[in-house]
Amino acid sequence: MSYTGLLHKVKDYALLYYKTHADDRLVYHNIEHTENMLTAATQIGNHYQLDERKFFIIHAAAWFHDLGYMVDMQRHEEEGAKLAANFLKQYDVDPQIIGEIEGCIIATQMPQSPKTELEKIVCDADLFHLGTDDFFKTDKQLLKELSTVHGIEMSKNEWRKKSIRFLEAHQYHTDYCNVLLNSGKQKNIQILKDKLAAYEAKHKLSPGTLAPQPQTHHEVEIEEPKKKKKEDRPDKGIETMFRISSGNHQRLSDMADNKAHIMITVNSIILSAIISLLLRKLTEYEYLIIPTFILLAVSLLAMTFSILSTRPSIPKGTFQRDDVDQKRVNLLFFGNFYKMSLDDYTYGMVKMMEDKDFLYGSLIRDVYAQGVVLGKKYRLLRNAYNIFMFGLIIAVLAFVIAATVNNAKDKH
């Protein structure tokens, strides 16, 4: 199955459906929201390094999840799932894949209740904006949609209270979104609370005065957060960046180790077969000597490079207090302190925690060092795979040529 080609058909179908069933009242649940959700789903999916099949599932679910609004607004998740199932069945898509897409769409129903990894990704992509500055724009759109579609009129203050309750009750389901977006969501909650407190203080009634009439969204604008000053340091964003970068490096390192393990295992089997079967038969089949030793050399070289890619390299494990004072040592890597006393290590850590430049400098060095090690590991691993791939081809050709030549000799 070509997931890419099928996803293009899904996209064309969804875009045409939005065009032919357009409802101007849907200012939130529209194509813009769907496209934003797709961007978020791609971002989360890339973090978890999903394969082509899983990417197809979350993208198809994102395209179909809100189409149901143009069928039945009260049961739009169910209708969206039906549209997805009916469309995909036309292309003989695996029923299991269709079921997973339906599950992802149904999981977005409030309150969200995802069970699988893909359902969690789709749910978090659907409400990704809650932890970004785009929240205030979408919050305003949702208020307008409630008024025009459902006839619900609500004052600015009432809507703020409702938004605060919703944000406080909501939780992201993936670790990635929890790390990336929770601080932004808390910031949005605080902005709403500050505006709510300011509004209530401004409209505090004195005895004998009439209460002001509640304002609707037609009369007021939901204010957006002030832009950050250039001099403000986005500490939370920086820490999140380092955490995600370090986590990505660790996952890539684990993947490299797994690939090396596969290469070592395969070549161990080949070497065992050569030693136990072929070598003892070479006196009988002399024409196989050269191909056998080619295969033996290929397996040994591929295994050697694979082992080198996983072989640990540990520094001396000591540092001087002067290194700490001059900010020359990275105390976030165990190889720089494992032979030091606890007092010296504590001295260095306290110094680093008290100095933001030292702390961020250590984080930069740590991420850089991880990248250098990762580059070396993947370079050795690539050499191992190249040797194995091309060497195996050469060895097989050598066996074929040797057998052909030997058969020709026998005929003569």
C-alpha positions as CSV (number, residue, x, y, z in Angstrom):
1,M,0.0,0.0,0.0
2,S,1.3,3.5,-0.9
3,Y,0.5,5.5,2.2
4,T,1.7,8.7,0.6
5,G,-0.5,8.4,-2.5
6,L,-3.6,7.4,-0.3
7,L,-3.0,10.4,2.0
8,H,-3.1,12.7,-1.0
9,K,-6.5,11.2,-1.9
10,V,-7.6,11.8,1.7
11,K,-6.4,15.4,1.6
12,D,-8.2,16.1,-1.7
13,Y,-11.4,14.5,-0.4
14,A,-11.3,16.6,2.8
15,L,-10.5,19.9,1.0
16,L,-13.4,19.3,-1.5
17,Y,-15.7,18.4,1.4
18,Y,-14.9,21.7,3.2
19,K,-15.5,23.6,-0.1
20,T,-18.8,22.0,-1.0
21,H,-20.2,21.9,2.6
22,A,-18.8,25.3,3.7
23,D,-20.6,26.9,6.7
24,D,-19.5,30.5,7.4
25,R,-20.7,30.2,10.9
26,L,-17.9,27.7,11.7
27,V,-15.2,30.1,12.4
28,Y,-13.3,27.7,14.7
29,H,-14.1,24.2,13.5
30,N,-12.9,25.0,9.9
31,I,-10.1,24.1,7.5
32,E,-7.7,26.5,9.3
33,H,-8.1,24.5,12.5
34,T,-7.6,21.2,10.6
35,E,-4.4,22.5,8.9
36,N,-3.0,23.7,12.3
37,M,-3.8,20.3,13.8
38,L,-2.0,18.5,10.9
39,T,1.1,20.7,11.6
40,A,1.0,19.8,15.3
41,A,0.4,16.1,14.6
42,T,3.5,16.1,12.3
43,Q,5.6,17.9,14.9
44,I,4.6,15.4,17.6
45,G,4.9,12.4,15.2
46,N,8.4,13.5,14.2
47,H,9.4,13.6,17.8
48,Y,8.3,10.0,18.4
49,Q,9.8,9.0,15.0
50,L,6.6,7.3,13.8
51,D,6.8,5.0,10.8
52,E,4.9,5.7,7.5
53,R,1.9,3.6,8.6
54,K,1.4,5.5,11.9
55,F,1.9,8.8,10.2
56,F,-0.8,7.9,7.7
57,I,-3.2,7.1,10.6
58,I,-2.7,10.4,12.6
59,H,-2.8,12.5,9.4
60,A,-6.0,10.8,8.1
61,A,-7.6,11.2,11.5
62,A,-6.7,14.9,11.5
63,W,-8.2,15.4,8.0
64,F,-11.5,13.7,8.9
65,H,-12.0,14.6,12.6
66,D,-14.0,17.8,12.1
67,L,-15.8,17.0,8.8
68,G,-18.6,15.6,10.9
69,Y,-19.5,19.2,12.0
70,M,-21.0,19.7,8.6
71,V,-23.2,16.6,9.0
72,D,-24.3,16.6,12.7
73,M,-22.7,19.1,15.1
74,Q,-23.9,17.2,18.2
75,R,-22.3,13.9,17.0
76,H,-19.5,15.2,14.8
77,E,-16.8,12.8,16.0
78,E,-19.0,9.8,15.1
79,E,-19.9,11.3,11.8
80,G,-16.3,12.1,11.0
81,A,-15.3,8.5,11.8
82,K,-18.1,7.2,9.5
83,L,-16.9,9.5,6.7
84,A,-13.4,8.2,7.1
85,A,-14.4,4.6,7.2
86,N,-16.6,4.9,4.1
87,F,-13.9,6.7,2.1
88,L,-11.1,4.3,3.0
89,K,-13.1,1.2,2.3
90,Q,-13.3,2.3,-1.3
91,Y,-9.5,1.8,-1.5
92,D,-9.5,-1.5,0.3
93,V,-7.6,-0.2,3.2
94,D,-6.8,-2.7,5.9
95,P,-9.8,-2.8,8.4
96,Q,-7.3,-2.6,11.3
97,I,-6.0,0.7,10.0
98,I,-9.5,2.0,9.5
99,G,-10.4,1.0,13.0
100,E,-7.3,2.9,14.4
101,I,-8.3,6.0,12.5
102,E,-11.8,5.8,13.8
103,G,-10.5,5.4,17.3
104,C,-8.3,8.4,17.0
105,I,-11.2,10.6,15.8
106,I,-13.6,9.3,18.5
107,A,-10.9,9.9,21.2
108,T,-11.0,13.7,20.5
109,Q,-14.6,13.8,21.9
110,M,-14.6,15.9,25.1
111,P,-13.6,14.9,27.6
112,Q,-10.8,13.3,25.7
113,S,-10.1,9.7,26.6
114,P,-7.3,8.4,24.4
115,K,-6.0,4.9,25.0
116,T,-3.3,4.2,22.4
117,E,-0.1,6.2,21.5
118,L,-1.7,7.4,18.2
119,E,-4.9,8.5,19.9
120,K,-2.9,10.5,22.4
121,I,-1.0,12.2,19.6
122,V,-4.2,13.1,17.8
123,C,-5.8,14.4,20.9
124,D,-2.8,16.6,21.8
125,A,-2.6,17.9,18.2
126,D,-6.3,18.9,18.4
127,L,-5.7,21.0,21.5
128,F,-2.0,21.9,20.8
129,H,-2.9,25.6,20.7
130,L,-3.9,25.7,24.4
131,G,-0.2,26.0,25.3
132,T,0.7,28.6,22.7
133,D,0.1,32.3,22.1
134,D,-2.5,31.3,19.4
135,F,-4.8,30.3,22.3
136,F,-6.3,33.8,22.6
137,K,-7.1,33.9,18.9
138,T,-8.8,30.5,18.9
139,D,-10.6,31.3,22.1
140,K,-12.2,34.3,20.5
141,Q,-13.2,32.2,17.4
142,L,-14.8,29.6,19.6
143,L,-16.8,32.2,21.5
144,K,-18.1,33.6,18.2
145,E,-18.9,30.2,16.9
146,L,-20.9,29.4,20.0
147,S,-22.9,32.6,19.5
148,T,-23.6,32.2,15.8
149,V,-24.2,28.4,15.7
150,H,-25.7,27.6,19.1
151,G,-27.1,31.0,20.0
152,I,-25.1,31.1,23.3
153,E,-24.5,34.7,24.4
154,M,-21.9,35.1,27.0
155,S,-20.1,38.1,28.5
156,K,-16.4,38.5,28.2
157,N,-16.0,37.9,31.9
158,E,-18.2,34.8,31.9
159,W,-16.2,33.4,29.0
160,R,-12.9,34.0,30.7
161,K,-14.1,32.0,33.7
162,K,-15.2,29.2,31.5
163,S,-11.9,29.2,29.6
164,I,-9.9,29.2,32.9
165,R,-11.9,26.1,34.2
166,F,-11.4,24.3,30.9
167,L,-7.6,25.0,30.8
168,E,-7.2,24.0,34.4
169,A,-9.1,20.7,33.8
170,H,-7.2,19.9,30.6
171,Q,-4.1,17.8,30.5
172,Y,-1.9,16.7,27.6
173,H,-1.5,13.0,27.1
174,T,2.0,12.8,25.5
175,D,5.2,13.5,27.4
176,Y,6.4,15.7,24.5
177,C,3.4,18.1,24.8
178,N,3.5,18.1,28.6
179,V,7.1,19.2,28.4
180,L,6.7,21.6,25.5
181,L,3.3,23.2,26.2
182,N,2.4,23.0,29.9
183,S,4.3,26.2,30.8
184,G,2.6,28.1,28.0
185,K,-0.8,26.8,29.1
186,Q,-0.1,28.0,32.7
187,K,1.0,31.4,31.3
188,N,-2.3,31.6,29.4
189,I,-4.3,30.7,32.5
190,Q,-2.5,33.4,34.5
191,I,-3.1,36.0,31.8
192,L,-6.9,35.2,31.9
193,K,-6.9,35.3,35.7
194,D,-5.1,38.7,35.7
195,K,-7.6,40.1,33.2
196,L,-10.5,38.6,35.3
197,A,-9.2,40.2,38.5
198,A,-8.7,43.5,36.8
199,Y,-12.2,43.4,35.3
200,E,-13.8,42.6,38.6
201,A,-11.8,45.3,40.4
202,K,-12.8,47.9,37.8
203,H,-16.5,47.0,38.0
204,K,-16.8,46.6,41.7
205,L,-20.2,48.0,42.7
206,S,-20.9,50.5,45.4
207,P,-24.2,50.5,47.3
208,G,-27.1,51.8,45.3
209,T,-25.5,51.5,41.9
210,L,-26.9,49.4,39.1
211,A,-24.9,46.4,37.9
212,P,-23.5,46.9,34.4
213,Q,-25.1,44.8,31.7
214,P,-23.1,41.8,30.5
215,Q,-21.2,42.4,27.3
216,T,-21.3,39.9,24.4
217,H,-18.5,39.0,22.1
218,H,-19.9,41.5,19.5
219,E,-19.2,44.4,21.9
220,V,-15.7,43.5,23.1
221,E,-12.5,42.0,21.9
222,I,-10.7,39.3,23.8
223,E,-7.3,40.9,24.4
224,E,-4.2,39.0,23.3
225,P,-1.1,38.8,25.5
226,K,1.4,41.5,25.2
227,K,4.5,40.7,23.2
228,K,7.5,39.8,25.2
229,K,10.2,42.4,25.5
230,K,13.4,41.5,23.5
231,E,15.4,41.6,26.7
232,D,13.2,38.9,28.4
233,R,14.9,35.5,28.4
234,P,12.5,32.6,27.6
235,D,14.0,30.4,30.3
236,K,11.3,27.8,30.1
237,G,11.6,27.6,26.4
238,I,15.4,27.3,26.6
239,E,15.1,24.5,29.2
240,T,12.5,22.7,27.1
241,M,14.8,23.0,24.0
242,F,17.7,21.4,25.9
243,R,15.5,18.7,27.4
244,I,14.0,17.8,24.0
245,S,17.4,17.9,22.2
246,S,19.0,15.7,24.8
247,G,16.0,13.2,24.7
248,N,16.3,13.1,20.9
249,H,20.0,12.4,21.1
250,Q,19.3,9.6,23.6
251,R,16.7,8.0,21.3
252,L,19.0,8.2,18.3
253,S,21.8,6.6,20.4
254,D,19.4,3.8,21.4
255,M,18.4,3.2,17.7
256,A,22.1,3.1,16.7
257,D,22.8,0.5,19.5
258,N,19.9,-1.6,18.3
259,K,21.1,-1.5,14.7
260,A,24.6,-2.4,15.8
261,H,23.1,-5.3,17.9
262,I,21.3,-6.6,14.8
263,M,24.5,-6.4,12.7
264,I,26.6,-8.2,15.4
265,T,23.9,-10.9,15.7
266,V,23.6,-11.5,11.9
267,N,27.3,-11.7,11.4
268,S,27.8,-14.0,14.4
269,I,25.4,-16.4,12.8
270,I,27.2,-16.2,9.5
271,L,30.6,-16.7,11.1
272,S,29.3,-19.7,13.1
273,A,28.0,-21.2,9.8
274,I,31.3,-20.6,8.0
275,I,33.4,-22.1,10.8
276,S,31.2,-25.1,11.5
277,L,30.2,-26.0,8.0
278,L,32.3,-24.5,5.2
279,L,35.8,-24.5,6.6
280,R,35.9,-28.3,7.2
281,K,34.6,-28.9,3.7
282,L,37.2,-26.7,1.9
283,T,39.6,-29.6,1.3
284,E,36.8,-31.3,-0.5
285,Y,35.6,-28.2,-2.4
286,E,38.8,-26.2,-3.0
287,Y,37.1,-24.0,-5.6
288,L,35.1,-22.4,-2.7
289,I,38.2,-21.2,-0.7
290,I,38.3,-17.7,-2.1
291,P,34.5,-17.0,-1.8
292,T,34.5,-18.4,1.7
293,F,37.3,-16.2,2.8
294,I,35.7,-13.2,1.2
295,L,32.5,-13.8,3.2
296,L,34.6,-14.4,6.3
297,A,36.4,-11.1,5.9
298,V,33.2,-9.2,5.2
299,S,31.5,-10.6,8.4
300,L,34.6,-9.9,10.5
301,L,34.9,-6.3,9.3
302,A,31.2,-5.6,9.6
303,M,31.1,-7.0,13.1
304,T,34.3,-5.1,14.1
305,F,32.8,-1.7,13.0
306,S,29.5,-2.5,14.8
307,I,31.4,-3.3,18.0
308,L,33.4,-0.1,17.6
309,S,30.2,1.9,17.3
310,T,29.0,0.6,20.7
311,R,32.3,0.6,22.5
312,P,32.2,3.1,25.4
313,S,34.9,5.8,25.7
314,I,35.3,7.2,29.3
315,P,37.4,10.3,30.2
316,K,39.7,10.5,33.2
317,G,36.8,11.4,35.5
318,T,38.5,14.2,37.4
319,F,38.5,18.0,37.5
320,Q,40.1,20.8,39.4
321,R,38.2,23.5,41.4
322,D,39.9,26.0,39.2
323,D,38.2,24.4,36.2
324,V,34.9,25.1,38.0
325,D,35.8,28.7,38.8
326,Q,36.8,29.2,35.1
327,K,33.7,27.4,33.9
328,R,35.8,25.0,31.9
329,V,34.2,21.7,33.1
330,N,30.9,20.1,32.2
331,L,29.5,18.6,35.4
332,L,26.4,17.2,33.6
333,F,28.5,14.3,32.2
334,F,29.5,11.6,34.6
335,G,32.8,11.0,32.8
336,N,34.1,14.4,34.1
337,F,33.5,13.7,37.8
338,Y,33.1,9.9,38.6
339,K,36.5,9.8,40.4
340,M,36.0,13.0,42.3
341,S,34.9,13.3,46.0
342,L,31.3,14.3,46.9
343,D,32.5,17.5,48.4
344,D,34.3,18.6,45.2
345,Y,31.3,17.6,43.1
346,T,28.9,19.5,45.4
347,Y,31.1,22.6,45.2
348,G,31.0,22.5,41.4
349,M,27.3,21.9,41.2
350,V,26.4,24.7,43.6
351,K,28.6,27.0,41.6
352,M,26.9,26.0,38.4
353,M,23.4,26.4,39.8
354,E,24.2,29.9,41.1
355,D,25.5,31.0,37.7
356,K,23.1,31.0,34.8
357,D,25.8,31.4,32.2
358,F,27.8,28.5,33.6
359,L,24.6,26.4,33.7
360,Y,23.6,27.1,30.1
361,G,27.2,26.8,29.0
362,S,27.3,23.3,30.5
363,L,24.0,22.4,28.8
364,I,25.4,23.6,25.5
365,R,28.6,21.6,25.9
366,D,26.6,18.5,27.0
367,V,24.3,18.6,24.0
368,Y,27.3,19.2,21.7
369,A,29.3,16.3,23.2
370,Q,26.3,14.0,22.7
371,G,26.1,15.1,19.1
372,V,29.8,14.4,18.5
373,V,29.5,10.9,20.0
374,L,26.4,10.3,18.0
375,G,28.1,11.3,14.8
376,K,31.0,9.0,15.4
377,K,28.6,6.1,16.3
378,Y,26.5,6.5,13.2
379,R,29.6,6.9,11.0
380,L,31.0,3.6,12.2
381,L,27.6,2.0,11.9
382,R,27.2,3.2,8.3
383,N,30.6,1.8,7.5
384,A,29.5,-1.6,9.0
385,Y,26.3,-1.6,6.9
386,N,28.2,-0.6,3.7
387,I,30.8,-3.3,4.2
388,F,28.1,-5.9,4.9
389,M,25.9,-4.9,2.0
390,F,28.6,-4.6,-0.7
391,G,30.7,-7.3,0.7
392,L,27.8,-9.7,0.7
393,I,27.1,-8.9,-2.9
394,I,30.7,-9.6,-3.8
395,A,30.8,-12.8,-1.8
396,V,27.7,-14.1,-3.5
397,L,29.0,-13.2,-6.9
398,A,32.3,-15.0,-6.0
399,F,30.4,-18.1,-5.0
400,V,28.4,-18.1,-8.3
401,I,31.6,-17.5,-10.4
402,A,33.5,-20.3,-8.5
403,A,30.7,-22.7,-9.0
404,T,30.3,-21.9,-12.7
405,V,34.0,-22.2,-13.4
406,N,34.1,-25.5,-11.5
407,N,31.2,-26.9,-13.4
408,A,32.8,-25.9,-16.7
409,K,36.0,-27.7,-15.7
410,D,34.0,-30.9,-14.8
411,K,32.4,-30.9,-18.2
412,H,35.8,-30.8,-19.9
